[in-house]
Amino acid sequence: MSTHSTYDLLRHLADSWGLLAMMLVFVVLIAWPFRKGGRGRSDEAATMIFKDENDG
């Protein structure tokens, strides 16, 4: 197998499977905050910086 054909093979894999993998990661990251049970954690994280102000 020559260097040129190895490059072509790797480029083809990156063009097809790499794009698919990036799209899958994108969809998972977009959907993650909307999963069941995520609302409470998101609200807690959003108000965490005000915890000390509400205590006293």
C-alpha distance matrix in Angstrom:
0.0 3.8 6.7 8.3 6.6 6.9 10.3 11.1 10.6 12.7 15.1 15.6 16.4 18.7 20.4 21.2 21.5 22.5 25.3 26.4 26.6 28.5 30.9 31.6 32.4 34.6 36.5 37.1 38.4 40.7 42.0 42.6 46.0 47.2 46.7 49.7 51.6 49.9 53.0 55.1 52.4 51.9 55.6 56.0 53.3 54.9 58.3 57.4 58.3 61.8 62.5 64.8 66.7 67.7 68.8 71.8
3.8 0.0 3.8 5.5 5.5 6.4 8.8 10.1 10.8 12.6 14.4 15.6 16.9 18.6 20.1 21.6 22.3 22.7 25.3 27.0 27.2 28.7 31.2 32.2 32.9 34.8 36.9 37.7 38.7 40.9 42.5 43.1 46.4 47.8 47.5 50.7 52.5 50.6 53.6 55.7 53.0 52.2 55.9 56.3 53.4 54.8 58.3 57.4 58.0 61.6 62.5 64.6 66.5 67.6 68.9 71.7
6.7 3.8 0.0 3.8 5.5 5.1 6.2 8.7 9.9 10.6 12.2 14.2 15.4 16.4 18.2 20.1 20.8 20.6 23.3 25.3 25.3 26.4 29.1 30.3 30.6 32.4 34.9 35.6 36.3 38.5 40.4 40.9 44.1 45.7 45.5 48.8 50.4 48.4 51.3 53.3 50.5 49.6 53.3 53.7 50.7 52.0 55.4 54.5 55.0 58.6 59.5 61.6 63.4 64.7 66.0 68.7
8.3 5.5 3.8 0.0 3.8 5.5 5.2 6.3 8.7 10.0 10.6 12.3 14.4 15.4 16.3 18.5 19.8 19.7 21.9 24.1 24.6 25.5 27.9 29.5 30.1 31.5 33.9 35.1 35.8 37.7 39.7 40.5 43.6 45.0 45.1 48.5 50.3 48.2 50.9 53.2 50.6 49.4 53.1 53.7 50.7 51.8 55.4 54.7 55.2 58.7 59.8 62.0 63.6 64.8 66.3 69.0
6.6 5.5 5.5 3.8 0.0 3.8 5.3 4.9 6.1 8.6 9.7 10.4 12.3 14.1 15.1 16.5 17.7 18.3 20.6 22.3 23.0 24.4 26.6 27.9 28.8 30.5 32.5 33.6 34.7 36.6 38.3 39.2 42.5 43.7 43.5 46.8 48.8 46.9 49.8 52.1 49.6 48.6 52.3 53.0 50.2 51.4 54.9 54.3 55.1 58.5 59.5 61.9 63.6 64.5 66.0 68.9
6.9 6.4 5.1 5.5 3.8 0.0 3.8 5.4 5.1 6.2 8.5 9.9 10.7 12.2 14.1 15.6 16.0 16.3 19.0 20.7 20.8 22.3 24.8 25.8 26.5 28.4 30.6 31.3 32.3 34.5 36.1 36.8 40.1 41.4 41.2 44.4 46.2 44.3 47.3 49.4 46.7 45.9 49.6 50.1 47.3 48.7 52.2 51.4 52.2 55.7 56.6 58.9 60.7 61.6 63.0 65.9
10.3 8.8 6.2 5.2 5.3 3.8 0.0 3.8 5.4 5.2 6.0 8.5 9.9 10.4 12.0 14.3 15.2 14.8 17.2 19.4 19.6 20.5 23.1 24.6 25.0 26.6 29.0 30.0 30.7 32.7 34.7 35.4 38.5 40.0 40.0 43.4 45.2 43.0 45.8 48.0 45.4 44.3 47.9 48.6 45.6 46.7 50.3 49.6 50.2 53.7 54.8 57.1 58.7 59.8 61.3 64.1
11.1 10.1 8.7 6.3 4.9 5.4 3.8 0.0 3.8 5.5 5.1 6.1 8.6 9.8 10.3 12.3 13.9 14.2 16.0 18.1 19.0 20.1 22.1 23.8 24.8 26.1 28.2 29.6 30.6 32.2 34.0 35.2 38.3 39.4 39.6 43.0 45.0 43.0 45.7 48.1 45.7 44.5 48.1 49.0 46.3 47.2 50.9 50.5 51.2 54.5 55.7 58.1 59.6 60.6 62.2 65.1
10.6 10.8 9.9 8.7 6.1 5.1 5.4 3.8 0.0 3.8 5.4 5.1 6.3 8.6 9.9 10.8 11.6 12.6 14.9 16.3 17.0 18.7 20.7 21.9 23.0 24.8 26.6 27.7 29.0 30.9 32.4 33.3 36.7 37.7 37.5 40.8 42.8 41.0 43.9 46.3 43.9 43.0 46.7 47.5 44.8 46.0 49.7 49.2 50.1 53.5 54.4 57.0 58.6 59.4 60.9 63.9
12.7 12.6 10.6 10.0 8.6 6.2 5.2 5.5 3.8 0.0 3.8 5.4 5.1 6.1 8.5 10.1 10.2 10.1 13.0 14.7 14.8 16.1 18.6 19.8 20.4 22.2 24.4 25.3 26.3 28.3 30.0 30.8 34.0 35.3 35.2 38.5 40.4 38.4 41.3 43.5 41.0 40.0 43.7 44.4 41.6 42.9 46.4 45.8 46.7 50.1 51.1 53.5 55.2 56.1 57.5 60.5
15.1 14.4 12.2 10.6 9.7 8.5 6.0 5.1 5.4 3.8 0.0 3.8 5.4 5.0 6.0 8.6 10.0 9.5 11.4 13.8 14.5 15.1 17.4 19.2 19.9 21.1 23.4 24.8 25.6 27.3 29.3 30.3 33.4 34.6 34.9 38.4 40.3 38.1 40.8 43.2 40.8 39.5 43.1 44.1 41.3 42.2 45.8 45.5 46.2 49.5 50.8 53.2 54.7 55.6 57.3 60.1
15.6 15.6 14.2 12.3 10.4 9.9 8.5 6.1 5.1 5.4 3.8 0.0 3.8 5.5 5.1 6.2 8.2 9.1 10.5 12.3 13.7 15.0 16.5 18.2 19.6 20.8 22.6 24.2 25.5 26.9 28.5 29.9 33.1 33.9 34.1 37.4 39.7 37.8 40.4 43.0 40.9 39.7 43.3 44.4 41.8 42.7 46.5 46.3 47.2 50.5 51.6 54.3 55.7 56.4 58.1 61.1
16.4 16.9 15.4 14.4 12.3 10.7 9.9 8.6 6.3 5.1 5.4 3.8 0.0 3.8 5.5 5.4 5.4 6.6 9.0 10.1 10.9 12.7 14.6 15.6 16.9 18.7 20.4 21.5 23.0 24.7 26.1 27.2 30.6 31.5 31.3 34.6 36.8 35.0 37.8 40.3 38.0 37.1 40.7 41.7 39.2 40.4 44.0 43.7 44.8 48.1 49.0 51.7 53.3 53.8 55.5 58.5
18.7 18.6 16.4 15.4 14.1 12.2 10.4 9.8 8.6 6.1 5.0 5.5 3.8 0.0 3.8 5.6 5.7 4.4 6.9 9.2 9.5 10.3 12.7 14.2 14.9 16.4 18.6 19.8 20.7 22.5 24.3 25.4 28.5 29.7 29.9 33.3 35.3 33.2 35.8 38.3 35.9 34.7 38.4 39.3 36.7 37.7 41.3 41.0 41.9 45.2 46.3 48.9 50.4 51.1 52.8 55.8
20.4 20.1 18.2 16.3 15.1 14.1 12.0 10.3 9.9 8.5 6.0 5.1 5.5 3.8 0.0 3.8 6.3 5.8 6.0 8.6 10.3 10.7 12.1 14.3 15.6 16.3 18.2 20.2 21.2 22.3 24.2 25.8 28.8 29.6 30.1 33.6 35.8 33.7 36.2 38.9 36.8 35.3 38.9 40.2 37.6 38.3 42.0 42.1 42.9 46.1 47.4 50.1 51.3 52.0 53.9 56.8
21.2 21.6 20.1 18.5 16.5 15.6 14.3 12.3 10.8 10.1 8.6 6.2 5.4 5.6 3.8 0.0 3.8 5.6 5.5 6.4 8.8 10.2 10.9 12.6 14.6 15.6 16.8 18.7 20.3 21.4 22.8 24.5 27.7 28.2 28.4 31.7 34.2 32.4 35.0 37.8 35.9 34.6 38.2 39.6 37.3 38.1 41.8 41.9 43.1 46.2 47.3 50.2 51.5 51.9 53.7 56.8
21.5 22.3 20.8 19.8 17.7 16.0 15.2 13.9 11.6 10.2 10.0 8.2 5.4 5.7 6.3 3.8 0.0 3.8 5.4 4.9 6.0 8.6 9.8 10.4 12.3 14.1 15.3 16.5 18.3 19.9 21.0 22.3 25.7 26.3 26.1 29.4 31.7 30.0 32.8 35.4 33.4 32.4 36.1 37.3 35.0 36.1 39.8 39.7 41.1 44.1 45.0 47.9 49.4 49.7 51.4 54.6
22.5 22.7 20.6 19.7 18.3 16.3 14.8 14.2 12.6 10.1 9.5 9.1 6.6 4.4 5.8 5.6 3.8 0.0 3.8 5.4 5.1 6.2 8.6 9.8 10.6 12.2 14.3 15.4 16.5 18.3 20.0 21.0 24.2 25.3 25.4 28.9 30.9 28.8 31.5 34.0 31.8 30.6 34.3 35.3 32.8 33.8 37.5 37.3 38.4 41.6 42.7 45.4 46.9 47.4 49.1 52.2
25.3 25.3 23.3 21.9 20.6 19.0 17.2 16.0 14.9 13.0 11.4 10.5 9.0 6.9 6.0 5.5 5.4 3.8 0.0 3.8 5.4 5.1 6.1 8.6 10.0 10.5 12.3 14.3 15.4 16.4 18.3 19.9 22.9 23.7 24.2 27.7 30.0 27.8 30.3 33.1 31.1 29.6 33.1 34.6 32.1 32.8 36.6 36.8 37.8 40.8 42.1 45.0 46.1 46.6 48.6 51.6
26.4 27.0 25.3 24.1 22.3 20.7 19.4 18.1 16.3 14.7 13.8 12.3 10.1 9.2 8.6 6.4 4.9 5.4 3.8 0.0 3.8 5.5 5.2 6.2 8.7 9.8 10.6 12.4 14.3 15.4 16.5 18.2 21.5 21.9 22.0 25.3 27.8 26.0 28.6 31.5 29.7 28.5 32.1 33.5 31.4 32.3 36.0 36.3 37.7 40.6 41.6 44.7 45.9 46.1 48.0 51.1
26.6 27.2 25.3 24.6 23.0 20.8 19.6 19.0 17.0 14.8 14.5 13.7 10.9 9.5 10.3 8.8 6.0 5.1 5.4 3.8 0.0 3.8 5.4 5.1 6.3 8.6 10.0 10.7 12.3 14.3 15.4 16.4 19.8 20.7 20.5 23.9 26.0 24.1 27.0 29.5 27.4 26.4 30.1 31.2 29.0 30.2 33.8 33.7 35.2 38.2 39.0 42.0 43.5 43.7 45.4 48.6
28.5 28.7 26.4 25.5 24.4 22.3 20.5 20.1 18.7 16.1 15.1 15.0 12.7 10.3 10.7 10.2 8.6 6.2 5.1 5.5 3.8 0.0 3.8 5.4 5.1 6.1 8.7 9.9 10.6 12.2 14.2 15.3 18.3 19.5 20.0 23.6 25.5 23.2 25.7 28.3 26.1 24.7 28.3 29.6 27.1 27.9 31.7 31.7 32.9 35.9 37.1 40.0 41.2 41.7 43.5 46.6
30.9 31.2 29.1 27.9 26.6 24.8 23.1 22.1 20.7 18.6 17.4 16.5 14.6 12.7 12.1 10.9 9.8 8.6 6.1 5.2 5.4 3.8 0.0 3.8 5.5 5.0 6.2 8.6 9.9 10.5 12.2 14.1 17.0 17.6 18.3 21.9 24.2 22.0 24.3 27.3 25.6 24.0 27.5 29.2 27.0 27.6 31.3 31.8 33.2 35.9 37.2 40.3 41.3 41.5 43.5 46.6
31.6 32.2 30.3 29.5 27.9 25.8 24.6 23.8 21.9 19.8 19.2 18.2 15.6 14.2 14.3 12.6 10.4 9.8 8.6 6.2 5.1 5.4 3.8 0.0 3.8 5.4 5.2 6.2 8.6 10.0 10.6 12.1 15.4 15.9 15.9 19.3 21.6 19.9 22.5 25.3 23.6 22.5 26.1 27.6 25.7 26.7 30.3 30.6 32.4 35.1 35.9 39.1 40.4 40.3 42.2 45.4
32.4 32.9 30.6 30.1 28.8 26.5 25.0 24.8 23.0 20.4 19.9 19.6 16.9 14.9 15.6 14.6 12.3 10.6 10.0 8.7 6.3 5.1 5.5 3.8 0.0 3.8 5.5 5.2 6.1 8.6 9.9 10.4 13.7 15.0 15.1 18.7 20.5 18.2 20.9 23.4 21.3 20.2 23.9 25.0 22.8 23.9 27.6 27.6 29.2 32.1 33.0 36.0 37.4 37.5 39.3 42.5
34.6 34.8 32.4 31.5 30.5 28.4 26.6 26.1 24.8 22.2 21.1 20.8 18.7 16.4 16.3 15.6 14.1 12.2 10.5 9.8 8.6 6.1 5.0 5.4 3.8 0.0 3.8 5.5 5.2 6.2 8.6 10.0 12.5 13.8 14.8 18.6 20.4 17.9 20.0 22.8 21.0 19.3 22.7 24.3 22.1 22.6 26.4 26.9 28.2 31.0 32.2 35.3 36.3 36.5 38.6 41.7
36.5 36.9 34.9 33.9 32.5 30.6 29.0 28.2 26.6 24.4 23.4 22.6 20.4 18.6 18.2 16.8 15.3 14.3 12.3 10.6 10.0 8.7 6.2 5.2 5.5 3.8 0.0 3.8 5.5 5.1 6.0 8.5 11.2 11.4 12.3 15.9 18.3 16.2 18.4 21.5 20.1 18.6 22.0 23.9 22.1 22.7 26.4 27.2 28.9 31.3 32.4 35.7 36.6 36.5 38.6 41.8
37.1 37.7 35.6 35.1 33.6 31.3 30.0 29.6 27.7 25.3 24.8 24.2 21.5 19.8 20.2 18.7 16.5 15.4 14.3 12.4 10.7 9.9 8.6 6.2 5.2 5.5 3.8 0.0 3.8 5.5 5.1 5.9 9.4 10.1 10.1 13.7 15.7 13.7 16.4 19.1 17.5 16.5 20.1 21.5 19.9 21.0 24.5 24.9 27.0 29.5 30.2 33.5 34.7 34.5 36.3 39.6
38.4 38.7 36.3 35.8 34.7 32.3 30.7 30.6 29.0 26.3 25.6 25.5 23.0 20.7 21.2 20.3 18.3 16.5 15.4 14.3 12.3 10.6 9.9 8.6 6.1 5.2 5.5 3.8 0.0 3.8 5.5 5.2 7.8 9.8 10.7 14.4 15.7 12.9 15.2 17.8 15.8 14.3 17.9 19.3 17.2 18.1 21.8 22.1 23.8 26.5 27.5 30.7 31.8 31.8 33.8 36.9
40.7 40.9 38.5 37.7 36.6 34.5 32.7 32.2 30.9 28.3 27.3 26.9 24.7 22.5 22.3 21.4 19.9 18.3 16.4 15.4 14.3 12.2 10.5 10.0 8.6 6.2 5.1 5.5 3.8 0.0 3.8 5.7 7.0 8.1 10.0 13.8 15.5 12.7 14.3 17.4 16.1 14.0 17.3 19.4 17.6 17.8 21.5 22.5 24.2 26.4 27.7 31.1 31.8 31.6 33.9 37.0
42.0 42.5 40.4 39.7 38.3 36.1 34.7 34.0 32.4 30.0 29.3 28.5 26.1 24.3 24.2 22.8 21.0 20.0 18.3 16.5 15.4 14.2 12.2 10.6 9.9 8.6 6.0 5.1 5.5 3.8 0.0 3.8 5.8 5.4 6.7 10.4 12.6 10.5 12.4 15.7 14.8 13.4 16.6 18.7 17.6 18.1 21.6 22.7 24.9 26.9 27.7 31.3 32.1 31.5 33.6 36.9
42.6 43.1 40.9 40.5 39.2 36.8 35.4 35.2 33.3 30.8 30.3 29.9 27.2 25.4 25.8 24.5 22.3 21.0 19.9 18.2 16.4 15.3 14.1 12.1 10.4 10.0 8.5 5.9 5.2 5.7 3.8 0.0 3.8 5.4 5.6 9.2 10.5 8.0 10.6 13.3 11.8 10.8 14.3 15.9 14.7 15.8 19.2 19.8 22.2 24.4 24.9 28.4 29.5 29.0 30.8 34.2
46.0 46.4 44.1 43.6 42.5 40.1 38.5 38.3 36.7 34.0 33.4 33.1 30.6 28.5 28.8 27.7 25.7 24.2 22.9 21.5 19.8 18.3 17.0 15.4 13.7 12.5 11.2 9.4 7.8 7.0 5.8 3.8 0.0 3.8 5.7 8.6 9.2 5.9 7.5 10.4 9.3 7.6 10.9 13.0 12.0 12.6 15.9 17.1 19.4 21.3 22.0 25.6 26.4 25.7 27.9 31.1
47.2 47.8 45.7 45.0 43.7 41.4 40.0 39.4 37.7 35.3 34.6 33.9 31.5 29.7 29.6 28.2 26.3 25.3 23.7 21.9 20.7 19.5 17.6 15.9 15.0 13.8 11.4 10.1 9.8 8.1 5.4 5.4 3.8 0.0 3.8 6.6 8.4 6.4 7.5 11.0 11.1 9.8 12.4 14.9 14.7 15.0 18.1 19.6 22.2 23.6 24.2 28.0 28.6 27.5 29.7 33.0
46.7 47.5 45.5 45.1 43.5 41.2 40.0 39.6 37.5 35.2 34.9 34.1 31.3 29.9 30.1 28.4 26.1 25.4 24.2 22.0 20.5 20.0 18.3 15.9 15.1 14.8 12.3 10.1 10.7 10.0 6.7 5.6 5.7 3.8 0.0 3.8 6.3 5.5 8.0 10.9 10.9 10.8 13.6 15.4 15.5 16.7 19.5 20.5 23.4 24.9 25.0 28.7 29.7 28.5 30.3 33.8
49.7 50.7 48.8 48.5 46.8 44.4 43.4 43.0 40.8 38.5 38.4 37.4 34.6 33.3 33.6 31.7 29.4 28.9 27.7 25.3 23.9 23.6 21.9 19.3 18.7 18.6 15.9 13.7 14.4 13.8 10.4 9.2 8.6 6.6 3.8 0.0 3.8 5.5 7.5 9.6 10.6 11.4 13.4 15.1 16.1 17.4 19.6 20.7 23.9 25.0 24.7 28.4 29.4 27.7 29.3 32.9
51.6 52.5 50.4 50.3 48.8 46.2 45.2 45.0 42.8 40.4 40.3 39.7 36.8 35.3 35.8 34.2 31.7 30.9 30.0 27.8 26.0 25.5 24.2 21.6 20.5 20.4 18.3 15.7 15.7 15.5 12.6 10.5 9.2 8.4 6.3 3.8 0.0 3.8 5.6 6.4 7.5 9.3 10.9 11.9 13.4 15.1 16.8 17.6 21.1 22.0 21.4 25.1 26.3 24.5 25.8 29.5
49.9 50.6 48.4 48.2 46.9 44.3 43.0 43.0 41.0 38.4 38.1 37.8 35.0 33.2 33.7 32.4 30.0 28.8 27.8 26.0 24.1 23.2 22.0 19.9 18.2 17.9 16.2 13.7 12.9 12.7 10.5 8.0 5.9 6.4 5.5 5.5 3.8 0.0 3.8 5.6 5.4 6.1 8.6 10.0 10.6 12.2 14.4 15.3 18.5 19.8 19.6 23.4 24.5 23.1 24.8 28.3
53.0 53.6 51.3 50.9 49.8 47.3 45.8 45.7 43.9 41.3 40.8 40.4 37.8 35.8 36.2 35.0 32.8 31.5 30.3 28.6 27.0 25.7 24.3 22.5 20.9 20.0 18.4 16.4 15.2 14.3 12.4 10.6 7.5 7.5 8.0 7.5 5.6 3.8 0.0 3.8 5.5 5.1 6.1 8.5 9.9 10.4 12.4 14.1 17.2 17.9 17.9 21.8 22.4 20.8 22.8 26.2
55.1 55.7 53.3 53.2 52.1 49.4 48.0 48.1 46.3 43.5 43.2 43.0 40.3 38.3 38.9 37.8 35.4 34.0 33.1 31.5 29.5 28.3 27.3 25.3 23.4 22.8 21.5 19.1 17.8 17.4 15.7 13.3 10.4 11.0 10.9 9.6 6.4 5.6 3.8 0.0 3.8 5.4 5.2 6.1 8.6 9.8 10.8 12.0 15.5 15.9 15.3 19.1 20.0 18.2 19.8 23.3
52.4 53.0 50.5 50.6 49.6 46.7 45.4 45.7 43.9 41.0 40.8 40.9 38.0 35.9 36.8 35.9 33.4 31.8 31.1 29.7 27.4 26.1 25.6 23.6 21.3 21.0 20.1 17.5 15.8 16.1 14.8 11.8 9.3 11.1 10.9 10.6 7.5 5.4 5.5 3.8 0.0 3.8 5.5 5.0 6.1 8.5 10.0 10.3 13.7 15.0 14.4 18.1 19.5 18.3 19.7 23.3
51.9 52.2 49.6 49.4 48.6 45.9 44.3 44.5 43.0 40.0 39.5 39.7 37.1 34.7 35.3 34.6 32.4 30.6 29.6 28.5 26.4 24.7 24.0 22.5 20.2 19.3 18.6 16.5 14.3 14.0 13.4 10.8 7.6 9.8 10.8 11.4 9.3 6.1 5.1 5.4 3.8 0.0 3.8 5.4 5.1 6.1 8.7 9.9 12.7 14.1 14.5 18.2 19.1 18.2 20.2 23.6
55.6 55.9 53.3 53.1 52.3 49.6 47.9 48.1 46.7 43.7 43.1 43.3 40.7 38.4 38.9 38.2 36.1 34.3 33.1 32.1 30.1 28.3 27.5 26.1 23.9 22.7 22.0 20.1 17.9 17.3 16.6 14.3 10.9 12.4 13.6 13.4 10.9 8.6 6.1 5.2 5.5 3.8 0.0 3.8 5.5 5.0 6.3 8.5 11.4 11.8 12.2 16.0 16.4 15.1 17.4 20.7
56.0 56.3 53.7 53.7 53.0 50.1 48.6 49.0 47.5 44.4 44.1 44.4 41.7 39.3 40.2 39.6 37.3 35.3 34.6 33.5 31.2 29.6 29.2 27.6 25.0 24.3 23.9 21.5 19.3 19.4 18.7 15.9 13.0 14.9 15.4 15.1 11.9 10.0 8.5 6.1 5.0 5.4 3.8 0.0 3.8 5.4 5.4 5.9 9.5 10.1 9.6 13.4 14.6 13.4 15.0 18.5
53.3 53.4 50.7 50.7 50.2 47.3 45.6 46.3 44.8 41.6 41.3 41.8 39.2 36.7 37.6 37.3 35.0 32.8 32.1 31.4 29.0 27.1 27.0 25.7 22.8 22.1 22.1 19.9 17.2 17.6 17.6 14.7 12.0 14.7 15.5 16.1 13.4 10.6 9.9 8.6 6.1 5.1 5.5 3.8 0.0 3.8 5.5 5.2 8.0 10.0 10.3 13.7 15.1 14.8 16.6 19.8
54.9 54.8 52.0 51.8 51.4 48.7 46.7 47.2 46.0 42.9 42.2 42.7 40.4 37.7 38.3 38.1 36.1 33.8 32.8 32.3 30.2 27.9 27.6 26.7 23.9 22.6 22.7 21.0 18.1 17.8 18.1 15.8 12.6 15.0 16.7 17.4 15.1 12.2 10.4 9.8 8.5 6.1 5.0 5.4 3.8 0.0 3.8 5.8 7.4 8.8 10.3 13.7 14.0 13.9 16.4 19.3
58.3 58.3 55.4 55.4 54.9 52.2 50.3 50.9 49.7 46.4 45.8 46.5 44.0 41.3 42.0 41.8 39.8 37.5 36.6 36.0 33.8 31.7 31.3 30.3 27.6 26.4 26.4 24.5 21.8 21.5 21.6 19.2 15.9 18.1 19.5 19.6 16.8 14.4 12.4 10.8 10.0 8.7 6.3 5.4 5.5 3.8 0.0 3.8 5.6 5.5 6.9 10.3 10.5 10.1 12.7 15.5
57.4 57.4 54.5 54.7 54.3 51.4 49.6 50.5 49.2 45.8 45.5 46.3 43.7 41.0 42.1 41.9 39.7 37.3 36.8 36.3 33.7 31.7 31.8 30.6 27.6 26.9 27.2 24.9 22.1 22.5 22.7 19.8 17.1 19.6 20.5 20.7 17.6 15.3 14.1 12.0 10.3 9.9 8.5 5.9 5.2 5.8 3.8 0.0 3.8 5.4 5.4 8.6 10.1 10.3 11.9 14.9
58.3 58.0 55.0 55.2 55.1 52.2 50.2 51.2 50.1 46.7 46.2 47.2 44.8 41.9 42.9 43.1 41.1 38.4 37.8 37.7 35.2 32.9 33.2 32.4 29.2 28.2 28.9 27.0 23.8 24.2 24.9 22.2 19.4 22.2 23.4 23.9 21.1 18.5 17.2 15.5 13.7 12.7 11.4 9.5 8.0 7.4 5.6 3.8 0.0 3.8 5.7 7.5 8.5 10.1 11.9 14.1
61.8 61.6 58.6 58.7 58.5 55.7 53.7 54.5 53.5 50.1 49.5 50.5 48.1 45.2 46.1 46.2 44.1 41.6 40.8 40.6 38.2 35.9 35.9 35.1 32.1 31.0 31.3 29.5 26.5 26.4 26.9 24.4 21.3 23.6 24.9 25.0 22.0 19.8 17.9 15.9 15.0 14.1 11.8 10.1 10.0 8.8 5.5 5.4 3.8 0.0 3.8 5.7 5.3 6.5 9.0 11.1
62.5 62.5 59.5 59.8 59.5 56.6 54.8 55.7 54.4 51.1 50.8 51.6 49.0 46.3 47.4 47.3 45.0 42.7 42.1 41.6 39.0 37.1 37.2 35.9 33.0 32.2 32.4 30.2 27.5 27.7 27.7 24.9 22.0 24.2 25.0 24.7 21.4 19.6 17.9 15.3 14.4 14.5 12.2 9.6 10.3 10.3 6.9 5.4 5.7 3.8 0.0 3.8 5.5 5.5 6.6 9.5
64.8 64.6 61.6 62.0 61.9 58.9 57.1 58.1 57.0 53.5 53.2 54.3 51.7 48.9 50.1 50.2 47.9 45.4 45.0 44.7 42.0 40.0 40.3 39.1 36.0 35.3 35.7 33.5 30.7 31.1 31.3 28.4 25.6 28.0 28.7 28.4 25.1 23.4 21.8 19.1 18.1 18.2 16.0 13.4 13.7 13.7 10.3 8.6 7.5 5.7 3.8 0.0 3.8 5.5 5.3 7.1
66.7 66.5 63.4 63.6 63.6 60.7 58.7 59.6 58.6 55.2 54.7 55.7 53.3 50.4 51.3 51.5 49.4 46.9 46.1 45.9 43.5 41.2 41.3 40.4 37.4 36.3 36.6 34.7 31.8 31.8 32.1 29.5 26.4 28.6 29.7 29.4 26.3 24.5 22.4 20.0 19.5 19.1 16.4 14.6 15.1 14.0 10.5 10.1 8.5 5.3 5.5 3.8 0.0 3.8 5.6 6.2
67.7 67.6 64.7 64.8 64.5 61.6 59.8 60.6 59.4 56.1 55.6 56.4 53.8 51.1 52.0 51.9 49.7 47.4 46.6 46.1 43.7 41.7 41.5 40.3 37.5 36.5 36.5 34.5 31.8 31.6 31.5 29.0 25.7 27.5 28.5 27.7 24.5 23.1 20.8 18.2 18.3 18.2 15.1 13.4 14.8 13.9 10.1 10.3 10.1 6.5 5.5 5.5 3.8 0.0 3.8 5.8
68.8 68.9 66.0 66.3 66.0 63.0 61.3 62.2 60.9 57.5 57.3 58.1 55.5 52.8 53.9 53.7 51.4 49.1 48.6 48.0 45.4 43.5 43.5 42.2 39.3 38.6 38.6 36.3 33.8 33.9 33.6 30.8 27.9 29.7 30.3 29.3 25.8 24.8 22.8 19.8 19.7 20.2 17.4 15.0 16.6 16.4 12.7 11.9 11.9 9.0 6.6 5.3 5.6 3.8 0.0 3.8
71.8 71.7 68.7 69.0 68.9 65.9 64.1 65.1 63.9 60.5 60.1 61.1 58.5 55.8 56.8 56.8 54.6 52.2 51.6 51.1 48.6 46.6 46.6 45.4 42.5 41.7 41.8 39.6 36.9 37.0 36.9 34.2 31.1 33.0 33.8 32.9 29.5 28.3 26.2 23.3 23.3 23.6 20.7 18.5 19.8 19.3 15.5 14.9 14.1 11.1 9.5 7.1 6.2 5.8 3.8 0.0
